[in-house]
Amino acid sequence: MDLPKDSRDVDTTKYPHPSFCPDDRCNFKFQDQEKNQFHHLVVGHSQVLGKWNVEMKDDLVYPMDWIAFSGGKARFLANEIIRIVKNPANSHLNLRISAIIWQNSVHETSLEDLKSIVMNIVDVLRDFPQHKVGFPTLQFAPDQEKYWKRIGDFNIFLREINISLGQSPYNLHSITMNKRKGKGLKVKQTGWREFLHNQGKGFHIAEHLWFPYVKMIKTYHLHGFKDSQASKQGFTPRDSNCLISYPKQSMTHPSKVDVRQLLNNIKSRKRKNYGKVVIQDEVHDLETKRQQLETHELKLIKESIVSLKEHQKRKQSLREANNRLDEWEKKERAKEVEIIKSEREMNAREKELEMREAELLRREKDFKEREACFKEKETRMDIERVQRELDLARLEQKRKKLKKIVKKEEKKREEQKKGKKKQY
């Protein structure tokens, strides 16, 4: 399949178009999966960054590869998935891919364009039935509140696509939502990192939700693709999580939260439960939470410094991998050219052999015709020879008869002569 083009036939996934994502934004985690029947892979943007460090338990402890392009757009990441699926070196791996690639494109890509990107991947999968791609639903990120209706409609479309591919619905959006009786699912704003750090309404999933996030991905890879008979019978997501359109609620920016109102709420709860005296435990708890947040921020800064140091190594390894891939592609192209050349030579030789064979058949036909003529002449000559031998035999018999007749006449003459002499 060709790469997506704009109206001017320009590849929009290449530099300098917005869909382009440079190599230095790529982070990945590869694990040994040679002994696995299926090769598990997650391709996504910054929402999956660092999720490979989450430790699972029981049957969810199995190797999985992760590729994260920070800031990657849907069209670019979809092309990366298509390239991985079409790569001949992966034909024997039985890939199982989670495509978490949409969140960065919701605000600038129409619903129809998002659907067309999905169908591009589905069209490629029809030519490679050994591979499967699961399409998780999008998160209702508070920063994208005005696009929630588009996200809800697209989630319903992704659900139908997964079902049409013979897979279970992939309801990843439920991780950051709470189920309220009679009100459906509601977004829990405390599940977003920016809101907790007073930096915004929320776009990236908070760290305390990483475990259920990775758990759902790994559970889907075990059962959602329905590769085993047990998973076909035993794993069906809840329909109530699947049919949601979009949550009807408003998100709050942390800067607009009224601290006095929060304190009054605390006081009112204290009065209700313990009387009119507000003890110092609440203040101490707030101070403890503030210190925990500061400690968490320092930890994040240290981790970012470590990641920056490791970034150059990852960038270099990725470039080496790309160079190896380019060399392999060049070798494959050279082999393909040689194969085409040899096929042309074989076709020319085959045509020459066909011409020679036709000439030999023509000569054989002429030889058979001549042989038939010679046999016919030989038969006629045999017949004539036999007739001549018969004629000679008849003439010989006539000659013998004539000789006998001549001898008889000579005897008669001699007897007549002897009779006349006796008379005299």
C-alpha positions as CSV (number, residue, x, y, z in Angstrom):
1,M,0.0,0.0,0.0
2,D,1.3,3.5,-0.9
3,L,1.9,6.0,1.8
4,P,-0.8,8.6,2.4
5,K,-0.6,11.6,0.1
6,D,-2.1,15.1,0.3
7,S,-3.8,16.9,-2.7
8,R,-0.4,17.7,-4.2
9,D,0.8,14.1,-4.1
10,V,3.3,14.9,-1.3
11,D,4.2,12.3,1.4
12,T,2.8,14.1,4.5
13,T,4.7,11.7,6.9
14,K,8.1,13.1,5.8
15,Y,9.9,16.2,7.0
16,P,8.8,19.1,7.2
17,H,5.1,18.2,7.3
18,P,3.3,18.2,10.7
19,S,2.8,14.4,10.6
20,F,6.6,13.8,10.5
21,C,8.1,12.5,13.7
22,P,12.0,12.5,14.0
23,D,14.0,9.6,15.3
24,D,15.2,11.4,18.4
25,R,11.6,11.3,19.7
26,C,11.5,7.6,19.6
27,N,11.8,5.4,22.7
28,F,11.5,1.7,22.7
29,K,11.8,-1.4,24.8
30,F,12.5,-4.8,23.1
31,Q,12.4,-8.1,24.8
32,D,13.2,-11.7,23.7
33,Q,10.1,-13.4,22.3
34,E,11.6,-16.2,20.2
35,K,9.9,-18.9,22.3
36,N,6.5,-17.2,22.0
37,Q,3.9,-18.4,19.5
38,F,2.8,-14.8,19.0
39,H,5.0,-11.6,19.0
40,H,3.4,-8.9,21.1
41,L,4.0,-5.2,20.3
42,V,2.6,-1.9,21.4
43,V,3.0,1.1,19.1
44,G,1.9,4.5,20.3
45,H,2.7,8.1,21.3
46,S,3.8,9.5,24.7
47,Q,0.8,7.9,26.4
48,V,2.7,4.5,26.3
49,L,6.1,6.1,27.2
50,G,7.6,4.3,30.2
51,K,4.7,1.8,30.6
52,W,7.2,-1.0,30.0
53,N,8.6,-0.5,33.5
54,V,5.3,-1.5,35.2
55,E,5.7,-4.9,36.8
56,M,2.8,-7.4,36.3
57,K,1.8,-10.5,38.2
58,D,0.8,-14.1,37.4
59,D,-0.1,-14.9,33.8
60,L,0.5,-11.2,32.7
61,V,4.3,-11.6,33.2
62,Y,5.3,-12.2,29.6
63,P,7.6,-10.4,27.1
64,M,6.2,-7.5,25.1
65,D,7.9,-5.0,22.8
66,W,7.1,-1.2,23.1
67,I,7.7,1.6,20.6
68,A,6.8,5.2,21.7
69,F,7.0,8.2,19.4
70,S,6.6,11.3,21.6
71,G,4.3,13.7,19.7
72,G,3.6,11.1,17.0
73,K,0.6,11.7,14.9
74,A,-1.9,9.1,13.8
75,R,-0.9,9.0,10.1
76,F,2.8,8.7,10.9
77,L,2.3,5.9,13.5
78,A,-0.2,4.1,11.2
79,N,2.5,4.0,8.5
80,E,5.0,2.7,11.0
81,I,2.6,-0.2,11.8
82,I,2.0,-0.9,8.1
83,R,5.8,-1.0,7.5
84,I,6.2,-3.4,10.4
85,V,3.4,-5.7,9.1
86,K,4.7,-5.6,5.5
87,N,8.3,-6.2,6.4
88,P,9.3,-9.7,5.0
89,A,11.5,-10.3,8.0
90,N,8.4,-10.3,10.3
91,S,6.3,-12.7,8.2
92,H,7.0,-15.6,10.5
93,L,6.4,-13.7,13.8
94,N,2.6,-13.8,14.0
95,L,2.5,-10.2,15.2
96,R,-0.1,-9.0,17.8
97,I,-0.1,-5.2,17.8
98,S,-1.9,-2.6,19.9
99,A,-2.3,0.6,18.0
100,I,-2.4,3.5,20.6
101,I,-1.9,6.2,18.0
102,W,-4.8,8.6,17.9
103,Q,-4.7,11.0,20.9
104,N,-2.3,13.6,19.3
105,S,-4.4,13.9,16.2
106,V,-8.0,14.3,17.5
107,H,-7.9,18.1,17.6
108,E,-6.6,18.5,14.1
109,T,-8.0,15.5,12.1
110,S,-11.5,15.0,11.1
111,L,-13.5,11.9,12.0
112,E,-13.6,10.7,8.4
113,D,-9.8,11.0,8.1
114,L,-9.3,9.1,11.3
115,K,-11.6,6.3,10.0
116,S,-9.7,6.2,6.6
117,I,-6.4,5.7,8.5
118,V,-8.0,2.7,10.3
119,M,-9.2,1.3,7.1
120,N,-5.7,1.6,5.5
121,I,-4.4,-0.6,8.2
122,V,-7.3,-3.1,7.9
123,D,-6.7,-3.3,4.1
124,V,-3.1,-4.2,4.6
125,L,-4.0,-6.9,7.3
126,R,-6.1,-8.7,4.7
127,D,-2.9,-9.5,2.7
128,F,-1.1,-10.6,5.9
129,P,-3.7,-12.8,7.8
130,Q,-1.0,-14.1,10.2
131,H,-0.8,-10.7,11.8
132,K,-3.5,-8.9,13.9
133,V,-3.9,-5.3,15.1
134,G,-6.1,-4.3,18.0
135,F,-7.5,-0.7,18.1
136,P,-7.9,0.5,21.7
137,T,-10.4,3.3,22.4
138,L,-9.2,6.8,23.0
139,Q,-9.0,8.4,26.4
140,F,-11.4,11.3,27.2
141,A,-8.5,13.6,28.1
142,P,-9.7,16.7,30.0
143,D,-7.5,19.0,27.8
144,Q,-9.5,17.7,24.8
145,E,-12.9,18.3,26.4
146,K,-14.3,20.1,23.4
147,Y,-13.5,17.1,21.1
148,W,-15.1,14.5,23.4
149,K,-18.0,14.0,21.0
150,R,-15.6,13.2,18.2
151,I,-13.7,10.9,20.5
152,G,-16.9,9.1,21.5
153,D,-18.0,8.6,17.9
154,F,-14.5,7.3,16.9
155,N,-14.5,4.9,19.9
156,I,-17.8,3.4,18.7
157,F,-16.2,3.0,15.3
158,L,-13.1,1.3,16.7
159,R,-15.3,-1.0,18.7
160,E,-17.1,-2.1,15.5
161,I,-13.8,-2.5,13.6
162,N,-12.4,-4.8,16.4
163,I,-15.6,-6.9,16.2
164,S,-15.5,-7.1,12.4
165,L,-11.9,-8.4,12.7
166,G,-13.1,-11.3,15.0
167,Q,-11.6,-9.6,18.1
168,S,-13.0,-8.3,21.3
169,P,-13.7,-4.6,21.8
170,Y,-10.6,-2.8,23.3
171,N,-12.1,-0.5,25.9
172,L,-8.9,1.2,27.1
173,H,-10.7,4.5,27.9
174,S,-12.4,2.9,30.9
175,I,-9.1,3.1,32.9
176,T,-9.4,6.9,33.5
177,M,-13.2,6.8,34.2
178,N,-15.5,6.0,37.1
179,K,-18.8,4.2,36.8
180,R,-21.6,6.1,38.5
181,K,-25.0,4.4,39.0
182,G,-27.5,5.8,36.5
183,K,-25.0,8.2,35.0
184,G,-22.7,5.9,33.0
185,L,-19.0,6.5,33.0
186,K,-17.5,9.8,34.2
187,V,-13.9,11.1,33.8
188,K,-11.9,11.1,37.0
189,Q,-9.8,14.2,36.7
190,T,-7.5,13.0,39.5
191,G,-6.3,10.3,37.1
192,W,-4.3,12.8,35.0
193,R,-0.8,14.0,35.7
194,E,-1.1,17.7,34.7
195,F,-4.1,18.1,37.0
196,L,-2.3,16.6,40.0
197,H,0.8,18.9,39.4
198,N,-1.3,22.0,38.9
199,Q,-0.2,22.3,35.3
200,G,-3.4,21.9,33.4
201,K,-6.7,20.0,33.1
202,G,-4.9,16.8,32.1
203,F,-3.5,15.1,29.0
204,H,-1.1,12.4,30.3
205,I,-2.3,9.5,32.5
206,A,-1.2,9.8,36.2
207,E,1.4,7.3,37.4
208,H,-0.9,5.6,39.9
209,L,-3.0,4.4,36.9
210,W,-0.2,2.9,34.9
211,F,-0.7,-0.5,36.5
212,P,-4.3,-0.9,35.4
213,Y,-3.5,0.7,32.0
214,V,-0.7,-1.9,31.3
215,K,-2.9,-4.7,32.8
216,M,-5.7,-4.1,30.4
217,I,-3.3,-4.0,27.4
218,K,-1.6,-7.3,28.4
219,T,-5.0,-8.9,29.2
220,Y,-6.2,-8.0,25.8
221,H,-3.2,-9.5,24.2
222,L,-3.8,-12.7,26.0
223,H,-7.6,-12.9,25.3
224,G,-8.8,-10.1,23.1
225,F,-7.3,-11.3,19.9
226,K,-9.1,-14.6,20.4
227,D,-6.2,-16.8,19.4
228,S,-7.1,-19.6,21.7
229,Q,-10.3,-21.5,22.2
230,A,-10.5,-20.5,25.8
231,S,-10.2,-16.8,25.0
232,K,-12.9,-17.2,22.4
233,Q,-15.3,-18.4,25.0
234,G,-14.2,-16.7,28.2
235,F,-13.4,-13.1,27.5
236,T,-16.1,-10.6,26.6
237,P,-15.8,-6.9,27.7
238,R,-18.7,-5.3,29.5
239,D,-21.2,-3.8,27.0
240,S,-21.9,-0.9,29.3
241,N,-18.3,0.3,28.8
242,C,-18.5,-0.1,25.0
243,L,-21.6,1.8,24.1
244,I,-20.7,5.1,25.8
245,S,-20.9,8.1,23.4
246,Y,-19.1,10.7,25.5
247,P,-19.3,11.9,29.2
248,K,-21.6,14.9,29.9
249,Q,-19.5,16.8,32.5
250,S,-17.1,19.8,32.7
251,M,-13.4,19.7,33.6
252,T,-11.8,22.1,36.0
253,H,-8.5,23.8,35.7
254,P,-6.5,23.5,39.0
255,S,-5.7,27.2,39.0
256,K,-9.5,27.9,39.3
257,V,-10.0,25.8,42.3
258,D,-11.1,27.9,45.3
259,V,-8.9,26.9,48.3
260,R,-11.3,28.6,50.7
261,Q,-14.2,26.6,49.4
262,L,-12.1,23.4,49.9
263,L,-11.3,24.4,53.5
264,N,-15.0,25.2,54.2
265,N,-15.9,21.8,52.8
266,I,-13.3,20.2,55.1
267,K,-14.7,22.2,58.0
268,S,-18.3,21.2,57.2
269,R,-17.3,17.6,57.1
270,K,-15.6,17.9,60.4
271,R,-18.6,19.6,62.0
272,K,-20.8,16.9,60.7
273,N,-18.7,14.1,61.9
274,Y,-16.9,15.3,65.0
275,G,-18.5,18.6,66.1
276,K,-17.6,22.2,65.5
277,V,-13.9,22.0,66.3
278,V,-11.5,21.7,63.3
279,I,-8.5,19.9,64.5
280,Q,-4.9,20.3,63.2
281,D,-4.9,16.9,61.5
282,E,-6.3,18.3,58.4
283,V,-3.6,20.9,58.1
284,H,-1.0,18.3,58.8
285,D,-2.4,16.0,56.1
286,L,-2.4,18.9,53.6
287,E,1.2,19.7,54.4
288,T,2.1,16.0,54.1
289,K,0.4,15.8,50.6
290,R,2.2,19.0,49.5
291,Q,5.6,17.5,50.6
292,Q,4.7,14.3,48.8
293,L,3.9,16.2,45.6
294,E,7.2,18.1,45.8
295,T,9.1,14.8,46.4
296,H,7.3,13.3,43.4
297,E,8.3,16.3,41.3
298,L,11.9,16.0,42.3
299,K,11.8,12.3,41.4
300,L,10.3,13.2,38.0
301,I,13.1,15.7,37.4
302,K,15.8,13.2,38.3
303,E,14.2,10.6,36.0
304,S,14.1,13.1,33.2
305,I,17.8,13.8,33.7
306,V,18.6,10.1,33.6
307,S,16.4,9.7,30.5
308,L,18.2,12.6,28.8
309,K,21.6,10.8,29.4
310,E,20.2,7.6,28.0
311,H,18.6,9.4,25.1
312,Q,21.7,9.7,23.0
313,K,22.4,6.0,23.4
314,R,18.9,5.1,22.2
315,K,19.2,7.6,19.3
316,Q,22.4,6.0,18.2
317,S,21.0,2.5,18.5
318,L,18.0,3.5,16.5
319,R,20.1,5.0,13.8
320,E,22.2,1.8,13.6
321,A,19.0,-0.2,13.4
322,N,17.8,2.1,10.5
323,N,21.1,1.7,8.8
324,R,20.9,-2.0,9.0
325,L,17.4,-1.9,7.7
326,D,18.4,0.3,4.8
327,E,21.3,-2.1,3.9
328,W,18.9,-5.0,4.1
329,E,16.5,-3.2,1.8
330,K,19.3,-2.4,-0.7
331,K,20.4,-6.0,-0.7
332,E,16.8,-7.1,-1.2
333,R,16.4,-4.7,-4.1
334,A,19.6,-5.9,-5.7
335,K,18.4,-9.5,-5.4
336,E,15.1,-8.5,-6.9
337,V,16.8,-6.9,-9.9
338,E,18.9,-10.0,-10.3
339,I,15.8,-12.2,-10.1
340,I,14.0,-10.0,-12.7
341,K,17.1,-10.2,-15.0
342,S,17.4,-14.0,-14.6
343,E,13.6,-14.3,-15.3
344,R,14.0,-12.3,-18.5
345,E,17.0,-14.5,-19.6
346,M,15.0,-17.6,-18.8
347,N,12.0,-16.3,-20.8
348,A,14.4,-15.6,-23.8
349,R,15.9,-19.1,-23.5
350,E,12.5,-20.6,-23.2
351,K,11.3,-18.9,-26.4
352,E,14.5,-20.1,-28.2
353,L,13.8,-23.6,-27.0
354,E,10.2,-23.4,-28.2
355,M,11.4,-22.3,-31.6
356,R,13.9,-25.1,-31.8
357,E,11.3,-27.6,-30.7
358,A,8.9,-26.3,-33.4
359,E,11.7,-26.7,-36.0
360,L,12.4,-30.2,-34.8
361,L,8.7,-31.1,-35.0
362,R,8.5,-29.7,-38.5
363,R,11.6,-31.8,-39.5
364,E,10.2,-34.9,-37.8
365,K,7.0,-34.4,-39.8
366,D,8.9,-34.1,-43.1
367,F,10.9,-37.2,-42.2
368,K,7.8,-39.2,-41.5
369,E,6.2,-38.1,-44.7
370,R,9.4,-39.1,-46.6
371,E,9.6,-42.3,-44.8
372,A,5.9,-43.0,-45.7
373,C,6.7,-42.3,-49.4
374,F,9.8,-44.6,-49.3
375,K,7.8,-47.4,-47.7
376,E,5.1,-47.0,-50.3
377,K,7.7,-47.1,-53.1
378,E,9.4,-50.1,-51.5
379,T,6.0,-51.9,-51.3
380,R,5.4,-51.2,-55.0
381,M,8.8,-52.4,-55.9
382,D,8.3,-55.6,-53.9
383,I,5.0,-56.2,-55.6
384,E,6.6,-55.7,-59.1
385,R,9.5,-58.0,-58.1
386,V,7.1,-60.7,-57.0
387,Q,5.1,-60.3,-60.3
388,R,8.3,-60.6,-62.3
389,E,9.4,-63.7,-60.4
390,L,5.9,-65.2,-61.1
391,D,6.3,-64.3,-64.8
392,L,9.7,-65.9,-64.9
393,A,8.3,-69.0,-63.2
394,R,5.5,-69.2,-65.8
395,L,8.0,-68.8,-68.7
396,E,10.2,-71.5,-67.2
397,Q,7.3,-73.9,-67.1
398,K,6.4,-73.0,-70.7
399,R,10.0,-73.6,-71.8
400,K,10.1,-77.0,-70.0
401,K,6.8,-78.0,-71.7
402,L,8.1,-76.9,-75.1
403,K,11.3,-78.9,-74.5
404,K,9.1,-82.0,-73.7
405,I,7.0,-81.4,-76.8
406,V,10.1,-81.0,-79.0
407,K,11.6,-84.2,-77.6
408,K,8.4,-86.1,-78.3
409,E,8.3,-84.8,-81.8
410,E,12.0,-85.7,-82.4
411,K,11.3,-89.2,-81.0
412,K,8.3,-89.5,-83.4
413,R,10.4,-88.4,-86.3
414,E,13.1,-90.9,-85.4
415,E,10.6,-93.7,-85.1
416,Q,9.1,-92.7,-88.4
417,K,12.5,-92.8,-90.0
418,K,13.3,-96.2,-88.6
419,G,9.9,-97.5,-89.8
420,K,10.6,-96.3,-93.4
421,K,14.0,-97.9,-93.4
422,K,12.5,-101.3,-92.4
423,Q,10.0,-100.9,-95.2
424,Y,12.8,-100.6,-97.7
